[in-house]
Amino acid sequence: MLPTDLTSLGTFLAVAEERSFTRAAKRRGVSPSAVSHSMRALEEEVGVRLLARTTRSVALTEAGERLLSRLRPALMEVAETLGQIAGR
């Protein structure tokens, strides 16, 4: 199943790298609540828990780790391609 919007995958990447909804929100320029809603919707859409949340920390589940390992290089490749076609 492919998420309807790549923004949620970018938000997942930020949360996974920052290990914090607050820091991911700051990095993405949105509210922590928006990050939380986006992650909940992504998990519902794919039908599996990606993040283990507590009031003080965020950790990746096994499924989240698997997604991160494939997502990071894929998004980097897309960014590089966009830069190339834009002449950067």
N, C-alpha and C positions, 0 to 999 in steps of 0.2 A: 504494500500500500504506500503510495507516494503522498506526502503531505501536500495540501493544496497551496501552500505558501512557503517559499524558501526562507522567509523572515523567521519563522519558528525554528528552523534548523540553525540559522545564525545565532539566534538567542540561546538555543541549546549549547552550541559551541562556546559561547561566552560564559554560560553558567558552568559548563564542564571545566573550562580553563581557569576561571576565577574561583570556583568552589564556593560561590556566594551569590545569592540573588541580588543583594544590594550592589556589590561591585559589578556584576554583569549588567544591572540596570544602568549604572553610571556610565559604563563603557558603551552601551547601546543608546544612551540618551533617552531612556524611558523610566517609568516608575518601577519600583520593585514589585508592586501589585501587577503591573502589566506583564512583567517577566513570569510571575507565578501563574497568571492566567494562561499565558502562551505555553508554558511547560505542561500545565494540566491538560490543555487542549491537545497538544502533541501526543502526550501519553495516551489519552483517550482515543485519538485517531489511529495510532499504531497498535493499540491494545495491549501495551506492556509498560510496566513501570521502568523509567529510565533513570530516575533520581531518587535517592533515599534522603529524605529531609528530616531534620530536627530543628528545634528553635535556634540552634547555634551553628549548625553546619549543613552542608550539602555534599553528598557523596554519590558517585555513579554506581548504579547497579551493574550486574554483569552485562545486561542488555545495553545499558548506557555506555559501558566501556567498549562494547563491540561497535555501537554506532559511532562513537567518537573516533575510533581507530580508522574507520572508513570515511567519515565525514570530513575530518580535517584536511586530508590531502585532496579530496574532491573539491572542496570549496576553495582551496588554494589554487588549484588548477583553473577553476572558473575565473577567479580574480586575475590570475596571470593572463589568461586568454582575453578577458575584457580589457586589460591594460594594453595588450599587444594590438588589438583592433582599434583602440583609441589612440595608438601611436605613442604610448608612454614607455 
